[in-house]
Amino acid sequence: MESNAVMHVTVWNEFIHERSMPVVQKNYPEGIHRVLASAIEQRWGANVSVHCATLDQPLHGLSDDVLAKTDVMLWWGHAGHDKVADSIVDKVQRRVLEGMGLIVLHSGHASKIFRRLMGTTCMLRWREADEKERLWIVSPGHVILDGIQGEYFELAASEMYGELFDIPQPDELLTVSWFEGGEVFRSACTFRRGKGKIFYFSPGHETYPIYHDFNVQRIITNAIAWARPTDGTVQLAGRNIKQPLSPIAPNTPS
């Protein structure tokens, strides 16, 4: 994909809490997906085309046509993980292996698609106590952290996520979070599966206005550019290669 091509981004959100919890409605009256979409559009302007999809839409808003056009997908889920059809998870996984970028946010750690791609439980410790979160930068200079000033940034109130986080060893660890109650957490991690790039970013509990934060928006919008597909081909199916690329010397008995 050419670097100056328009990025086609799909923001997927289950869109349950915003319609059932007043505090979440206050933070995200039109849904978490709309806040994220607005941040992406403001950051990338004419260089991006954003589509939103939600759990209650036919095919969860992820038709074959939508998936085929998507360069990078954002995924936010919490209460509806088990309501996502396995057939859709299969298709999203396939697109990631083919090169579609995937950004998994907050409680999406327990989503079917993230657990499928990681091959682990992806479980962790958590606590809701309105505590401070300090995100320490441990990969300074990484493109996903472009524009983040200082050695760390803070969120005044956040849900605690703590280790052990049952994921494979990340390809890259970008931030480590410290929480006021004492726990730490690998809060920004990258992975590759097939041709696809995956970014997990933990801040974003629905009862806090975290997705309005400048640093959080900056990291997510940076990650979109990082995760966009690159040129090249990938063969996902096993192949019996009967014709060698170069001659094979006969096996002469000794």
C-alpha angles and dihedrals in degrees: 000000000000114000092233095050119112111266114229108212127186117199109202118194128166088221097206108120094048090063098043109034120063094208091054091045088055093052096040111017092170095035137274088271092061093052091049092046091051092050091050093049093047091050100044103024114178090003093074140054113199127202124183124211131181138196097251096056121097107281085005086283090293106113120167089258093053092047093048091054097044117104096176130014127200116205126200119171138147121144097029105051093119092049093065109103115243089226090062091047088053091054095046090049090051092051091050091052088050091054110276112141118236126201113190116197133205112306089015082093086088096045120121093242096052094046090047092052095043097043092217138090092261088208126152145165120279143179135178107215106129090252130163118261119204115194112204117206108232099166104048113189095029112140092236089060095048111137096019107128125213133006094295144358130215140223112207094217128015143150111263116243113184142183141298090069104179101221133121117267104287119239087228133010111207106171137017116202125216119197129208090243091060106260126124130207141187094241104172119038137160130212138172126218117180105319093331128104119216127198123189117196119178110198114095116089107173097233092062127064091236097136089063090062115110096223093047091049091046093053093047094048091046089051091056091060091045094050098047114120121270129212122270139077132268128196111212099176125077113254131200104221104200096167112066121219091234134018117283114220114239116256103249115199112240 
